[in-house]
Amino acid sequence: MAHLAELAGVNVNTAIRIERGQINPTLAVVNAIADVLGVEVIMAIKSNILQQPTQSLDER
């Protein structure tokens, strides 16, 4: 985890808390980690959105 955090330019404690689901990263941090891992953020977001049921603003 320390190596990934270093390569992404993220504090190691922040990376650990993200991994544990204790905090939600900013899009900039997600993008930095994705770059290190060689994945595209857009694909991860897109597939997550497609799996969630949609709600109209009136239902919220």
C-alpha positions in Angstrom: 0.0 0.0 0.0 2.8 2.4 0.8 4.3 2.0 -2.6 1.0 2.5 -4.4 0.4 5.6 -2.3 3.8 7.0 -3.0 3.4 6.4 -6.8 0.0 8.1 -6.7 1.2 11.0 -4.6 -1.3 10.2 -1.9 -0.5 10.0 1.9 -0.3 6.4 2.9 -2.7 6.9 5.8 -5.2 8.3 3.3 -4.8 5.4 1.0 -5.3 2.9 3.8 -8.5 4.7 4.9 -9.8 4.7 1.3 -9.1 1.0 1.0 -11.0 0.3 4.3 -13.9 2.4 3.1 -13.4 4.9 6.0 -13.3 7.9 3.6 -14.4 8.7 0.1 -11.5 10.0 -2.1 -11.8 13.0 -4.4 -11.9 12.4 -8.1 -8.4 13.7 -8.3 -7.2 11.0 -5.9 -9.2 8.3 -7.7 -7.6 9.4 -10.9 -4.1 9.3 -9.5 -4.6 5.8 -8.1 -6.2 4.6 -11.3 -3.2 5.9 -13.3 -0.8 4.0 -11.2 -3.0 0.8 -11.5 -3.4 1.3 -15.3 -7.1 1.5 -15.3 -9.5 4.1 -16.6 -11.7 5.9 -14.1 -14.5 6.5 -16.6 -15.0 2.8 -17.1 -15.3 2.2 -13.3 -17.8 5.0 -12.9 -19.8 4.0 -15.9 -20.2 0.4 -14.9 -21.1 1.4 -11.3 -23.8 3.8 -12.6 -25.3 1.2 -14.9 -25.7 -1.2 -12.0 -27.6 1.3 -9.8 -31.3 1.8 -10.1 -32.2 5.4 -11.2 -34.2 7.8 -9.2 -36.0 10.9 -10.2 -35.4 14.1 -8.3 -39.0 13.9 -6.9 -38.2 10.5 -5.3 -35.2 11.9 -3.3 
